[in-house]
Each structure stands twice: as C-alpha cells, then as structure tokens.
C-alpha cells in the first residue's frame, strides 16, 4: 500500500471518532512495518487515550523501525504530565512519521515535529492536509485564532 492509502486509513479511523473526542481533536494513527499495518488507533471518546498511544500499544516491538501515519501533529506535552505522543513515538524507535497537518495547540504547535526531528526521525508534513484540516476544522480554527 502507498503512503496515501495509509494516511487515508488514518483519516478514516479519525472520522469514526469525529464529534466524540472533545476537547481534543479526532486523530487517527496507522503504524506500518515492511508494508504491513502493525498497529492502528483513533483518539478515544472524551479525548483519551490519544491515537498514537493506541496504535503503539497494538504494534508493540514491531513499531521499531516502522513508519507512523498520523492525521495531526503528535503532542509534545501532555496536560496530565504523562509521556507525550511525540516522546512515545521516539521511544518506540519509529523511523519515520508522516503527519497530515500541523497542530496549532500549544502542546504541539511545531514542538512535536521538532522533538521527533531532533531524535533523528524522518518527519514529513502535508500528506492529505486538506482532508485532515477539514476533519478538525473547528479545533484548528479555534487554536489558530488564539495563537494569531
């Protein structure tokens, strides 16, 4: 399957949770190793757990060296003090993270991307960005307005 197909699957997972994850956005994550999906998840009802947490738990050790497809930039900080999604992806040893769109929330806002890149992980941003922005349009607009 192509990168586009994996991101489309991540978007489909997120769409299943649209309207159920407030105050957090609906996010999907698919982890792929050697062309096979080894883990996937979507943000849980009420915003927890995050999609990356579910996908990484499902992937287990297979996440090492894998590609992660995430519909929104992984968080760099957690309000709970727990490990952020960017930290979890780093610690799992993923090789590449493909992100549909940046997250304007202060707990991400480029910091998730920076954390991954500083760890030597290949980060690509923008695959199916329009679709990801549309999925969480209200969340993104609210935080872009606050940041602007």
N, C-alpha and C positions, 0 to 999 in steps of 0.2 A: 504494500500500500504506500501511497505517496504522503509527503508531509501534509498536503492539502486534505487528504482523506482523514488523517489522524486528527488534524485540527477540527475538521467538520464533525468528527465523533465527539471531541471535547465540547464543542459548541452545542451539540445535541444533548449531551449529558447536562450541561448547564441549563439549557432551555427547559428541561424537565423540572427544574427547581425554581424557575422564574416566579417571582411573587411570594416565595416561601422562605427566603433567607434573610429578610430584613433584620437588623440594619445593615447586614453585609450584602455584597453583590452575589449573584448566582454565577459560580465559576465551575468550569469543567477541566479535568486534567486526565491525560492519557499518557502512560509510560510505555515506551516501545524499545525492545531489545532484539537485535538481529532480525528486524522486520516483524516481530510478533508482539502483540499487546500483552504486557505482563502485569499491568495494573491500571485501573481507571477509577475515577470518582467525581462526585459533584458536591458542592457545598451542601452541608446538611441543613435541615429545617431550623430556622432561627439563627443561621449563620455559623453553626459549629457542627461537626468539625469542618475544616477547610478541605477543599477538593484535593489539594496536594497531599494532605495527611492521609486521606482515604486511599488514594492511588499508591502512595509509597508503602503503606501498610500491606496492600494487596500484592505489590511487587516483591516486597521483601528484599533479599540479597540480589535478585535479578535487576534491581534498579541501578546497581553499579555498572557504569559504562553505558547506560541507556540514554535515550532521548526522552524528554518530557515535553508534552504539548499542553500549554496552559492558556486559557482564554483571557486571563487578566494577569498582569504582573504579580508575581508572588510577593507576599508581605515581607518586609524586612524587620518589623517589630510586631509584637503581639500585645494587646491591651492586658492580657492575662499574665504576661511575663513568661509564658511558655516559649519554646523554640519557634521561631518564625518559619514560614514555608520556605523562604529562600535558604535559611540555615538547614532545614531538613533535607532539601534537595542537595545542597552542598555535602552534608554529612553522609547522605546515601551514595555519593560518588557518581551522580549522573554526569554524563559527558557533555550534553547539550540541552539547552532549554529554549524552546520555541514559544514565544509569547505573542498572542494576537494583539493585545493593546496594553499600553501603559495604564497604571492605576494612579489617579491623582490624589488618593487618600494619603494623608501624612505618614501613615505606617508603611507606605510603599513609595510612591512618588519618585521613582528612579533609584531609590536606595536598595530595593530588591534586586534590580538589574545589576547595580554596582557590586553588591555583595557576591552575586554569582560570578560576575566577570573577574573580580579580584581573586576568586578561588580557582581561576583558570578554566572555568566552564564556558563553553561557547554559548553565546546568547544571541538569538535572532528575534527581532521585534517587527510586527506588522503583518504577519500572515493572517488573512481574513479579519483584518482590523475593523472594517466597516460592520461586519456581522457581529463582532464582539461588542463594539460600542453600542449598537442598536439593542442588544440583549440587556445591557445595563445602563441604558441611556439616562434614566433619572438619577441613578447613583453617580455616574460620571459627571453629569451636568452639575449636580449639587456640589461636588468636591472641586470641580474646576472653577465654579463661581466663588467658592470660599478661598481658593488659592490665588485667584486672579485679582 
